[in-house]
């Protein structure tokens, strides 16, 4: 999966924006003020870090060797997926959806309403 496809899918989520708060090497995609995806390159592979329910996160790590606890993030609630082709595009899109939904659900009511009105 290429960076353009990944980025454009994540940015298609209602209210999502891209920022570079950690420098030009890490693309952060947020909904309102909260991160739901971080895209970067490490060890010659693109990777994406996504928020995840802890139970699902552990299950995915057991299923795929390319999914590890979140790199520089809360290890229970974030996974980092190495985009080496071992996880299907459909599965990655499902993980992006899940991350977005978790973060959106945790927003303040006023933030949710502002996003839904646009």
C-alpha positions in Angstrom: 0.0 0.0 0.0 1.4 3.4 -0.9 1.4 6.5 1.3 -1.0 8.4 -1.0 -3.7 5.7 -0.7 -3.3 5.4 3.0 -3.3 9.1 3.6 -6.2 9.8 1.4 -8.3 7.1 3.0 -7.6 8.4 6.5 -8.3 12.0 5.4 -11.6 11.0 3.9 -12.9 10.5 7.5 -15.3 13.4 8.5 -13.5 16.2 10.1 -10.0 14.8 9.7 -6.9 17.0 9.2 -3.2 16.4 8.7 -0.4 17.9 10.7 3.3 17.5 11.3 3.7 18.3 15.1 6.6 15.9 15.4 8.5 17.2 12.4 8.3 16.5 8.7 9.0 12.7 9.1 5.7 11.9 10.9 2.3 12.7 9.4 -0.3 12.9 12.1 -4.0 12.6 11.1 -6.4 14.0 13.7 -10.1 14.4 14.1 -10.7 17.6 16.0 -7.6 17.9 18.3 -7.1 14.1 18.8 -4.7 11.9 16.8 -6.1 8.7 15.2 -3.3 7.9 12.8 0.5 8.5 12.6 2.3 7.6 9.4 6.1 7.5 9.1 8.9 5.5 7.7 11.2 3.3 9.9 13.7 0.7 8.8 12.9 1.3 5.1 9.2 0.4 5.6 6.2 2.8 5.9 4.2 2.2 9.0 1.0 3.5 10.5 0.1 3.7 14.2 -3.5 3.5 15.0 -5.6 3.6 18.2 -7.2 0.3 19.0 -9.4 -1.4 21.7 -6.8 -3.2 23.9 -8.5 -6.7 23.4 -8.5 -6.3 19.6 -5.0 -4.8 19.6 -3.6 -7.9 21.3 -5.5 -10.2 19.0 -4.1 -8.4 15.9 -0.6 -8.6 17.3 -1.0 -12.4 17.7 -2.4 -12.7 14.2 0.3 -10.6 12.3 4.0 -10.4 13.1 4.0 -6.9 11.4 1.6 -5.5 14.0 3.4 -4.4 17.2 2.5 -2.3 20.2 2.4 1.4 19.4 5.8 2.9 18.7 6.3 5.7 21.2 2.6 5.4 22.2 0.5 3.8 24.9 1.2 0.1 24.2 -2.3 -1.1 25.3 -4.3 1.3 23.2 -2.1 1.7 20.0 -0.7 -0.6 17.4 1.9 0.1 14.8 1.5 -1.7 11.5 4.6 -2.2 9.4 3.3 -1.9 5.8 5.3 -4.8 4.4 2.4 -6.3 2.4 1.6 -9.0 5.1 -1.6 -7.2 6.2 -4.3 -6.7 3.4 -5.4 -3.2 2.4 -8.9 -4.1 3.5 -7.7 -5.0 7.0 -5.7 -1.8 7.3 -8.7 0.2 6.2 -10.8 -1.6 8.9 -8.1 -0.6 11.5 -8.2 3.0 10.3 -12.0 3.0 10.7 -11.8 1.5 14.2 -9.2 4.1 15.3 -11.2 7.0 13.9 -14.4 5.7 15.6 -12.7 5.3 19.0 -11.2 8.7 18.9 -14.4 10.4 17.6 -16.4 8.7 20.3 -14.1 10.3 22.9 -14.5 13.8 21.6 -16.4 16.5 23.5 -20.1 16.7 22.5 -19.5 20.2 21.0 -16.6 18.9 18.9 -18.7 16.0 17.6 -21.6 18.3 16.7 -19.3 20.7 14.8 -17.9 17.9 12.7 -21.3 16.3 12.0 -22.7 19.7 10.9 -20.1 20.1 8.1 
